[in-house]
Amino acid sequence: MNGRKTDIVFEYRVVWKREDMSVKRKIFQTVKAAKRYITLLTSEKPWEAFGLDGESLLCCSGHECGCGGITVRDSFQAKTNGVPNLTFVRMDYRRVGPWAENHKIKIAEETEAST
C-alpha cells in the first residue's frame, strides 16, 4: 500500500417528508450520524440520541442566565411543538468514488510569465 486509504467509502442520505411540506434531504458521512438524525426525527425521546437525560437542566438552574432553568425535555418539546407529523423517513446510501481529474492549470508557468 502506498499510504492512501483504500477502503470503500459510502455516503448516507436521510430523506423525510412531513404532512403538507416538501421532501427534505440531508447527507451524512457516517451511518452513525445518519441513524442519530433519524432518531431525532422519529423518537419520542430525541435527547437520548445525544446521550442526554430528559430531566437534567439544559443550561443552568435558571439564576445564572435568562433560561429559567429549562430541562432538556422541555427544550426539545418547544422546538418540535407545532411541527407537522412525518409521513415517511428513509436512509439511502451510495458508494463514493475517487476524484477524477478534469483538467490541469499550469500555475507555475502563468506566475513566471506575469513577473
N, CA, C and O atoms as a GROMACS GRO file, in nm:
protein
  460
    1MET      N    1   0.083  -0.118   0.000
    1MET     CA    2   0.000   0.000   0.000
    1MET      C    3   0.088   0.124   0.000
    1MET      O    4   0.196   0.125   0.057
    2ASN      N    5   0.040   0.227  -0.063
    2ASN     CA    6   0.116   0.350  -0.077
    2ASN      C    7   0.077   0.456   0.025
    2ASN      O    8   0.101   0.575   0.002
    3GLY      N    9   0.018   0.417   0.136
    3GLY     CA   10  -0.019   0.511   0.241
    3GLY      C   11  -0.154   0.577   0.219
    3GLY      O   12  -0.197   0.659   0.301
    4ARG      N   13  -0.221   0.542   0.112
    4ARG     CA   14  -0.352   0.600   0.085
    4ARG      C   15  -0.460   0.508   0.138
    4ARG      O   16  -0.445   0.386   0.138
    5LYS      N   17  -0.568   0.567   0.183
    5LYS     CA   18  -0.679   0.488   0.233
    5LYS      C   19  -0.752   0.426   0.115
    5LYS      O   20  -0.795   0.497   0.024
    6THR      N   21  -0.766   0.294   0.116
    6THR     CA   22  -0.828   0.226   0.003
    6THR      C   23  -0.961   0.164   0.039
    6THR      O   24  -1.018   0.088  -0.040
    7ASP      N   25  -1.013   0.194   0.158
    7ASP     CA   26  -1.142   0.138   0.198
    7ASP      C   27  -1.252   0.194   0.108
    7ASP      O   28  -1.244   0.306   0.057
    8ILE      N   29  -1.355   0.113   0.090
    8ILE     CA   30  -1.472   0.160   0.017
    8ILE      C   31  -1.546   0.258   0.108
    8ILE      O   32  -1.574   0.227   0.224
    9VAL      N   33  -1.576   0.373   0.055
    9VAL     CA   34  -1.638   0.479   0.135
    9VAL      C   35  -1.781   0.498   0.086
    9VAL      O   36  -1.808   0.499  -0.034
   10PHE      N   37  -1.872   0.514   0.182
   10PHE     CA   38  -2.011   0.537   0.149
   10PHE      C   39  -2.056   0.673   0.202
   10PHE      O   40  -1.998   0.728   0.296
   11GLU      N   41  -2.159   0.725   0.140
   11GLU     CA   42  -2.223   0.847   0.182
   11GLU      C   43  -2.368   0.811   0.212
   11GLU      O   44  -2.428   0.733   0.139
   12TYR      N   45  -2.423   0.868   0.318
   12TYR     CA   46  -2.558   0.831   0.362
   12TYR      C   47  -2.648   0.952   0.352
   12TYR      O   48  -2.610   1.064   0.387
   13ARG      N   49  -2.770   0.928   0.305
   13ARG     CA   50  -2.866   1.036   0.288
   13ARG      C   51  -2.995   1.000   0.361
   13ARG      O   52  -3.051   0.892   0.341
   14VAL      N   53  -3.040   1.091   0.446
   14VAL     CA   54  -3.168   1.074   0.515
   14VAL      C   55  -3.270   1.159   0.438
   14VAL      O   56  -3.249   1.278   0.415
   15VAL      N   57  -3.379   1.095   0.400
   15VAL     CA   58  -3.485   1.162   0.324
   15VAL      C   59  -3.612   1.152   0.408
   15VAL      O   60  -3.646   1.043   0.456
   16TRP      N   61  -3.683   1.263   0.426
   16TRP     CA   62  -3.805   1.260   0.505
   16TRP      C   63  -3.906   1.360   0.449
   16TRP      O   64  -3.870   1.454   0.377
   17LYS      N   65  -4.030   1.338   0.485
   17LYS     CA   66  -4.138   1.428   0.443
   17LYS      C   67  -4.236   1.443   0.558
   17LYS      O   68  -4.271   1.346   0.625
   18ARG      N   69  -4.279   1.565   0.579
   18ARG     CA   70  -4.382   1.595   0.676
   18ARG      C   71  -4.511   1.631   0.603
   18ARG      O   72  -4.508   1.672   0.487
   19GLU      N   73  -4.623   1.615   0.671
   19GLU     CA   74  -4.752   1.647   0.612
   19GLU      C   75  -4.754   1.791   0.559
   19GLU      O   76  -4.709   1.883   0.627
   20ASP      N   77  -4.805   1.808   0.438
   20ASP     CA   78  -4.819   1.939   0.374
   20ASP      C   79  -4.686   2.013   0.356
   20ASP      O   80  -4.685   2.136   0.347
   21MET      N   81  -4.576   1.941   0.350
   21MET     CA   82  -4.445   2.002   0.326
   21MET      C   83  -4.373   1.924   0.217
   21MET      O   84  -4.412   1.812   0.185
   22SER      N   85  -4.268   1.982   0.162
   22SER     CA   86  -4.192   1.915   0.058
   22SER      C   87  -4.094   1.815   0.119
   22SER      O   88  -4.068   1.817   0.239
   23VAL      N   89  -4.040   1.728   0.035
   23VAL     CA   90  -3.943   1.628   0.078
   23VAL      C   91  -3.812   1.699   0.112
   23VAL      O   92  -3.767   1.788   0.040
   24LYS      N   93  -3.752   1.659   0.223
   24LYS     CA   94  -3.624   1.716   0.268
   24LYS      C   95  -3.517   1.608   0.265
   24LYS      O   96  -3.547   1.489   0.278
   25ARG      N   97  -3.391   1.651   0.246
   25ARG     CA   98  -3.278   1.558   0.240
   25ARG      C   99  -3.161   1.616   0.318
   25ARG      O  100  -3.140   1.737   0.322
   26LYS      N  101  -3.085   1.527   0.378
   26LYS     CA  102  -2.964   1.568   0.449
   26LYS      C  103  -2.860   1.458   0.429
   26LYS      O  104  -2.893   1.340   0.442
   27ILE      N  105  -2.736   1.494   0.397
   27ILE     CA  106  -2.631   1.397   0.367
   27ILE      C  107  -2.534   1.388   0.485
   27ILE      O  108  -2.498   1.489   0.546
   28PHE      N  109  -2.493   1.263   0.515
   28PHE     CA  110  -2.401   1.236   0.625
   28PHE      C  111  -2.284   1.151   0.576
   28PHE      O  112  -2.296   1.077   0.478
   29GLN      N  113  -2.172   1.162   0.645
   29GLN     CA  114  -2.053   1.086   0.608
   29GLN      C  115  -2.046   0.950   0.677
   29GLN      O  116  -1.976   0.861   0.630
   30THR      N  117  -2.119   0.934   0.786
   30THR     CA  118  -2.116   0.806   0.859
   30THR      C  119  -2.258   0.756   0.882
   30THR      O  120  -2.353   0.835   0.891
   31VAL      N  121  -2.271   0.625   0.889
   31VAL     CA  122  -2.402   0.565   0.915
   31VAL      C  123  -2.448   0.600   1.056
   31VAL      O  124  -2.569   0.613   1.080
   32LYS      N  125  -2.356   0.615   1.149
   32LYS     CA  126  -2.391   0.651   1.287
   32LYS      C  127  -2.458   0.788   1.292
   32LYS      O  128  -2.558   0.806   1.362
   33ALA      N  129  -2.404   0.884   1.219
   33ALA     CA  130  -2.462   1.018   1.216
   33ALA      C  131  -2.600   1.016   1.151
   33ALA      O  132  -2.691   1.086   1.196
   34ALA      N  133  -2.616   0.938   1.045
   34ALA     CA  134  -2.745   0.928   0.976
   34ALA      C  135  -2.850   0.866   1.068
   34ALA      O  136  -2.964   0.912   1.074
   35LYS      N  137  -2.811   0.761   1.139
   35LYS     CA  138  -2.906   0.696   1.232
   35LYS      C  139  -2.942   0.788   1.347
   35LYS      O  140  -3.056   0.788   1.394
   36ARG      N  141  -2.846   0.867   1.393
   36ARG     CA  142  -2.874   0.964   1.500
   36ARG      C  143  -2.977   1.066   1.454
   36ARG      O  144  -3.067   1.103   1.529
   37TYR      N  145  -2.964   1.111   1.330
   37TYR     CA  146  -3.059   1.209   1.278
   37TYR      C  147  -3.198   1.148   1.264
   37TYR      O  148  -3.298   1.215   1.291
   38ILE      N  149  -3.205   1.022   1.221
   38ILE     CA  150  -3.334   0.953   1.212
   38ILE      C  151  -3.397   0.944   1.351
   38ILE      O  152  -3.518   0.960   1.366
   39THR      N  153  -3.315   0.918   1.452
   39THR     CA  154  -3.365   0.914   1.589
   39THR      C  155  -3.421   1.050   1.630
   39THR      O  156  -3.525   1.058   1.694
   40LEU      N  157  -3.352   1.157   1.592
   40LEU     CA  158  -3.402   1.291   1.623
   40LEU      C  159  -3.537   1.317   1.557
   40LEU      O  160  -3.624   1.383   1.616
   41LEU      N  161  -3.556   1.265   1.437
   41LEU     CA  162  -3.681   1.287   1.365
   41LEU      C  163  -3.796   1.202   1.417
   41LEU      O  164  -3.911   1.247   1.419
   42THR      N  165  -3.768   1.080   1.460
   42THR     CA  166  -3.874   0.983   1.486
   42THR      C  167  -3.898   0.949   1.632
   42THR      O  168  -4.006   0.901   1.666
   43SER      N  169  -3.802   0.971   1.717
   43SER     CA  170  -3.811   0.923   1.855
   43SER      C  171  -3.901   1.012   1.942
   43SER      O  172  -3.911   1.132   1.922
   44GLU      N  173  -3.966   0.948   2.038
   44GLU     CA  174  -4.040   1.022   2.139
   44GLU      C  175  -3.945   1.088   2.239
   44GLU      O  176  -3.982   1.184   2.308
   45LYS      N  177  -3.823   1.036   2.245
   45LYS     CA  178  -3.720   1.090   2.334
   45LYS      C  179  -3.594   1.120   2.253
   45LYS      O  180  -3.495   1.049   2.265
   46PRO      N  181  -3.597   1.226   2.170
   46PRO     CA  182  -3.484   1.253   2.081
   46PRO      C  183  -3.355   1.290   2.152
   46PRO      O  184  -3.247   1.276   2.094
   47TRP      N  185  -3.362   1.337   2.275
   47TRP     CA  186  -3.242   1.374   2.350
   47TRP      C  187  -3.154   1.254   2.378
   47TRP      O  188  -3.034   1.269   2.402
   48GLU      N  189  -3.211   1.134   2.376
   48GLU     CA  190  -3.133   1.014   2.400
   48GLU      C  191  -3.032   0.989   2.289
   48GLU      O  192  -2.932   0.920   2.311
   49ALA      N  193  -3.054   1.044   2.169
   49ALA     CA  194  -2.958   1.032   2.059
   49ALA      C  195  -2.826   1.099   2.095
   49ALA      O  196  -2.721   1.062   2.041
   50PHE      N  197  -2.830   1.196   2.184
   50PHE     CA  198  -2.710   1.266   2.228
   50PHE      C  199  -2.661   1.217   2.364
   50PHE      O  200  -2.564   1.270   2.418
   51GLY      N  201  -2.729   1.117   2.419
   51GLY     CA  202  -2.690   1.064   2.549
   51GLY      C  203  -2.729   1.156   2.664
   51GLY      O  204  -2.665   1.153   2.769
   52LEU      N  205  -2.832   1.236   2.646
   52LEU     CA  206  -2.875   1.330   2.750
   52LEU      C  207  -2.992   1.273   2.829
   52LEU      O  208  -3.069   1.191   2.779
   53ASP      N  209  -3.004   1.318   2.952
   53ASP     CA  210  -3.117   1.282   3.036
   53ASP      C  211  -3.224   1.390   3.020
   53ASP      O  212  -3.194   1.509   3.031
   54GLY      N  213  -3.347   1.351   2.994
   54GLY     CA  214  -3.454   1.445   2.970
   54GLY      C  215  -3.487   1.534   3.089
   54GLY      O  216  -3.539   1.644   3.072
   55GLU      N  217  -3.457   1.486   3.209
   55GLU     CA  218  -3.489   1.563   3.330
   55GLU      C  219  -3.374   1.654   3.375
   55GLU      O  220  -3.392   1.733   3.467
   56SER      N  221  -3.258   1.643   3.312
   56SER     CA  222  -3.146   1.729   3.352
   56SER      C  223  -3.167   1.870   3.297
   56SER      O  224  -3.239   1.890   3.199
   57LEU      N  225  -3.104   1.964   3.360
   57LEU     CA  226  -3.116   2.103   3.318
   57LEU      C  227  -3.034   2.126   3.192
   57LEU      O  228  -2.922   2.077   3.179
   58LEU      N  229  -3.090   2.200   3.100
   58LEU     CA  230  -3.024   2.226   2.973
   58LEU      C  231  -2.904   2.318   2.990
   58LEU      O  232  -2.798   2.294   2.932
   59CYS      N  233  -2.922   2.423   3.068
   59CYS     CA  234  -2.818   2.526   3.077
   59CYS      C  235  -2.770   2.542   3.222
   59CYS      O  236  -2.657   2.508   3.256
   60CYS      N  237  -2.858   2.595   3.303
   60CYS     CA  238  -2.823   2.623   3.443
   60CYS      C  239  -2.949   2.613   3.527
   60CYS      O  240  -3.054   2.573   3.477
   61SER      N  241  -2.940   2.649   3.651
   61SER     CA  242  -3.056   2.640   3.740
   61SER      C  243  -3.159   2.749   3.713
   61SER      O  244  -3.267   2.748   3.772
   62GLY      N  245  -3.127   2.842   3.625
   62GLY     CA  246  -3.219   2.950   3.593
   62GLY      C  247  -3.185   3.081   3.660
   62GLY      O  248  -3.248   3.183   3.633
   63HIS      N  249  -3.086   3.080   3.748
   63HIS     CA  250  -3.048   3.202   3.819
   63HIS      C  251  -2.924   3.266   3.758
   63HIS      O  252  -2.900   3.385   3.778
   64GLU      N  253  -2.845   3.190   3.683
   64GLU     CA  254  -2.721   3.242   3.626
   64GLU      C  255  -2.744   3.317   3.495
   64GLU      O  256  -2.670   3.410   3.464
   65CYS      N  257  -2.846   3.276   3.419
   65CYS     CA  258  -2.876   3.342   3.292
   65CYS      C  259  -3.028   3.354   3.279
   65CYS      O  260  -3.099   3.333   3.377
   66GLY      N  261  -3.077   3.387   3.165
   66GLY     CA  262  -3.219   3.408   3.148
   66GLY      C  263  -3.296   3.287   3.099
   66GLY      O  264  -3.407   3.302   3.048
   67CYS      N  265  -3.241   3.166   3.111
   67CYS     CA  266  -3.307   3.048   3.055
   67CYS      C  267  -3.426   3.001   3.139
   67CYS      O  268  -3.516   2.935   3.088
   68GLY      N  269  -3.426   3.034   3.266
   68GLY     CA  270  -3.536   2.994   3.352
   68GLY      C  271  -3.525   2.852   3.405
   68GLY      O  272  -3.621   2.800   3.463
   69GLY      N  273  -3.412   2.789   3.387
   69GLY     CA  274  -3.393   2.653   3.438
   69GLY      C  275  -3.468   2.549   3.357
   69GLY      O  276  -3.525   2.456   3.415
   70ILE      N  277  -3.469   2.561   3.227
   70ILE     CA  278  -3.543   2.470   3.140
   70ILE      C  279  -3.473   2.334   3.132
   70ILE      O  280  -3.350   2.327   3.129
   71THR      N  281  -3.552   2.228   3.130
   71THR     CA  282  -3.495   2.093   3.120
   71THR      C  283  -3.470   2.058   2.974
   71THR      O  284  -3.522   2.124   2.883
   72VAL      N  285  -3.392   1.955   2.953
   72VAL     CA  286  -3.363   1.907   2.818
   72VAL      C  287  -3.493   1.866   2.749
   72VAL      O  288  -3.513   1.898   2.632
   73ARG      N  289  -3.580   1.795   2.819
   73ARG     CA  290  -3.708   1.752   2.762
   73ARG      C  291  -3.792   1.873   2.716
   73ARG      O  292  -3.847   1.872   2.606
   74ASP      N  293  -3.802   1.975   2.801
   74ASP     CA  294  -3.880   2.094   2.766
   74ASP      C  295  -3.822   2.166   2.645
   74ASP      O  296  -3.896   2.217   2.561
   75SER      N  297  -3.689   2.171   2.636
   75SER     CA  298  -3.624   2.237   2.524
   75SER      C  299  -3.656   2.166   2.393
   75SER      O  300  -3.691   2.231   2.295
   76PHE      N  301  -3.643   2.033   2.390
   76PHE     CA  302  -3.674   1.957   2.269
   76PHE      C  303  -3.821   1.968   2.233
   76PHE      O  304  -3.855   1.981   2.115
   77GLN      N  305  -3.910   1.964   2.332
   77GLN     CA  306  -4.053   1.974   2.305
   77GLN      C  307  -4.091   2.112   2.252
   77GLN      O  308  -4.180   2.123   2.167
   78ALA      N  309  -4.026   2.215   2.299
   78ALA     CA  310  -4.054   2.350   2.250
   78ALA      C  311  -4.013   2.364   2.103
   78ALA      O  312  -4.079   2.434   2.026
   79LYS      N  313  -3.903   2.297   2.065
   79LYS     CA  314  -3.857   2.305   1.927
   79LYS      C  315  -3.946   2.227   1.831
   79LYS      O  316  -3.953   2.261   1.713
   80THR      N  317  -4.013   2.124   1.880
   80THR     CA  318  -4.096   2.041   1.792
   80THR      C  319  -4.245   2.070   1.807
   80THR      O  320  -4.327   2.006   1.741
   81ASN      N  321  -4.280   2.165   1.890
   81ASN     CA  322  -4.421   2.199   1.911
   81ASN      C  323  -4.477   2.260   1.782
   81ASN      O  324  -4.422   2.357   1.730
   82GLY      N  325  -4.586   2.204   1.732
   82GLY     CA  326  -4.649   2.255   1.611
   82GLY      C  327  -4.590   2.206   1.481
   82GLY      O  328  -4.636   2.245   1.373
   83VAL      N  329  -4.489   2.121   1.488
   83VAL     CA  330  -4.428   2.066   1.366
   83VAL      C  331  -4.520   1.957   1.311
   83VAL      O  332  -4.565   1.871   1.387
   84PRO      N  333  -4.550   1.958   1.180
   84PRO     CA  334  -4.638   1.856   1.124
   84PRO      C  335  -4.582   1.714   1.140
   84PRO      O  336  -4.461   1.696   1.156
   85ASN      N  337  -4.670   1.616   1.137
   85ASN     CA  338  -4.629   1.476   1.152
   85ASN      C  339  -4.549   1.429   1.031
   85ASN      O  340  -4.567   1.478   0.920
   86LEU      N  341  -4.461   1.333   1.056
   86LEU     CA  342  -4.384   1.272   0.948
   86LEU      C  343  -4.472   1.178   0.868
   86LEU      O  344  -4.554   1.105   0.924
   87THR      N  345  -4.455   1.180   0.735
   87THR     CA  346  -4.524   1.081   0.653
   87THR      C  347  -4.430   0.967   0.617
   87THR      O  348  -4.474   0.853   0.604
   88PHE      N  349  -4.299   0.996   0.602
   88PHE     CA  350  -4.201   0.889   0.584
   88PHE      C  351  -4.062   0.939   0.616
   88PHE      O  352  -4.033   1.059   0.610
   89VAL      N  353  -3.975   0.844   0.649
   89VAL     CA  354  -3.832   0.868   0.670
   89VAL      C  355  -3.760   0.748   0.612
   89VAL      O  356  -3.801   0.634   0.634
   90ARG      N  357  -3.652   0.772   0.539
   90ARG     CA  358  -3.572   0.660   0.489
   90ARG      C  359  -3.426   0.702   0.483
   90ARG      O  360  -3.393   0.820   0.480
   91MET      N  361  -3.339   0.601   0.483
   91MET     CA  362  -3.196   0.625   0.470
   91MET      C  363  -3.147   0.556   0.343
   91MET      O  364  -3.169   0.437   0.325
   92ASP      N  365  -3.082   0.632   0.257
   92ASP     CA  366  -3.022   0.579   0.135
   92ASP      C  367  -2.870   0.584   0.152
   92ASP      O  368  -2.819   0.656   0.237
   93TYR      N  369  -2.800   0.507   0.070
   93TYR     CA  370  -2.655   0.515   0.072
   93TYR      C  371  -2.602   0.496  -0.069
   93TYR      O  372  -2.669   0.441  -0.156
   94ARG      N  373  -2.479   0.544  -0.089
   94ARG     CA  374  -2.413   0.525  -0.218
   94ARG      C  375  -2.264   0.519  -0.195
   94ARG      O  376  -2.211   0.570  -0.097
   95ARG      N  377  -2.198   0.456  -0.289
   95ARG     CA  378  -2.053   0.446  -0.284
   95ARG      C  379  -1.994   0.576  -0.337
   95ARG      O  380  -2.037   0.628  -0.440
   96VAL      N  381  -1.897   0.627  -0.267
   96VAL     CA  382  -1.828   0.748  -0.310
   96VAL      C  383  -1.698   0.704  -0.375
   96VAL      O  384  -1.617   0.636  -0.313
   97GLY      N  385  -1.679   0.743  -0.498
   97GLY     CA  386  -1.561   0.702  -0.573
   97GLY      C  387  -1.447   0.801  -0.563
   97GLY      O  388  -1.460   0.908  -0.503
   98PRO      N  389  -1.337   0.764  -0.624
   98PRO     CA  390  -1.221   0.854  -0.622
   98PRO      C  391  -1.246   0.976  -0.710
   98PRO      O  392  -1.330   0.973  -0.800
   99TRP      N  393  -1.173   1.082  -0.683
   99TRP     CA  394  -1.185   1.203  -0.763
   99TRP      C  395  -1.125   1.178  -0.901
   99TRP      O  396  -1.022   1.112  -0.914
  100ALA      N  397  -1.189   1.230  -1.002
  100ALA     CA  398  -1.138   1.221  -1.139
  100ALA      C  399  -1.082   1.357  -1.179
  100ALA      O  400  -1.142   1.461  -1.150
  101GLU      N  401  -0.967   1.356  -1.245
  101GLU     CA  402  -0.905   1.480  -1.286
  101GLU      C  403  -0.976   1.535  -1.409
  101GLU      O  404  -0.993   1.464  -1.508
  102ASN      N  405  -1.017   1.658  -1.403
  102ASN     CA  406  -1.087   1.721  -1.515
  102ASN      C  407  -0.986   1.788  -1.609
  102ASN      O  408  -0.979   1.753  -1.727
  103HIS      N  409  -0.909   1.881  -1.558
  103HIS     CA  410  -0.802   1.942  -1.636
  103HIS      C  411  -0.706   2.012  -1.539
  103HIS      O  412  -0.744   2.051  -1.428
  104LYS      N  413  -0.582   2.025  -1.583
  104LYS     CA  414  -0.480   2.089  -1.501
  104LYS      C  415  -0.462   2.233  -1.544
  104LYS      O  416  -0.475   2.268  -1.661
  105ILE      N  417  -0.432   2.315  -1.446
  105ILE     CA  418  -0.398   2.454  -1.474
  105ILE      C  419  -0.252   2.471  -1.438
  105ILE      O  420  -0.211   2.440  -1.326
  106LYS      N  421  -0.174   2.519  -1.531
  106LYS     CA  422  -0.031   2.535  -1.510
  106LYS      C  423  -0.006   2.667  -1.438
  106LYS      O  424   0.013   2.771  -1.501
  107ILE      N  425  -0.007   2.662  -1.305
  107ILE     CA  426   0.008   2.782  -1.224
  107ILE      C  427   0.151   2.836  -1.230
  107ILE      O  428   0.171   2.957  -1.240
  108ALA      N  429   0.250   2.747  -1.226
  108ALA     CA  430   0.390   2.791  -1.224
  108ALA      C  431   0.424   2.869  -1.350
  108ALA      O  432   0.491   2.972  -1.342
  109GLU      N  433   0.381   2.822  -1.467
  109GLU     CA  434   0.411   2.891  -1.592
  109GLU      C  435   0.342   3.026  -1.599
  109GLU      O  436   0.400   3.124  -1.646
  110GLU      N  437   0.215   3.033  -1.552
  110GLU     CA  438   0.141   3.159  -1.556
  110GLU      C  439   0.202   3.260  -1.461
  110GLU      O  440   0.203   3.379  -1.491
  111THR      N  441   0.253   3.214  -1.345
  111THR     CA  442   0.314   3.303  -1.247
  111THR      C  443   0.445   3.360  -1.303
  111THR      O  444   0.472   3.479  -1.289
  112GLU      N  445   0.526   3.274  -1.367
  112GLU     CA  446   0.653   3.320  -1.423
  112GLU      C  447   0.631   3.420  -1.537
  112GLU      O  448   0.707   3.516  -1.552
  113ALA      N  449   0.528   3.398  -1.616
  113ALA     CA  450   0.501   3.485  -1.730
  113ALA      C  451   0.452   3.622  -1.684
  113ALA      O  452   0.476   3.722  -1.752
  114SER      N  453   0.386   3.629  -1.572
  114SER     CA  454   0.333   3.758  -1.527
  114SER      C  455   0.436   3.841  -1.454
  114SER      O  456   0.412   3.960  -1.430
  115THR      N  457   0.551   3.782  -1.416
  115THR     CA  458   0.653   3.861  -1.345
  115THR      C  459   0.757   3.917  -1.436
  115THR      O  460   0.849   3.985  -1.390
   0.00000   0.00000   0.00000
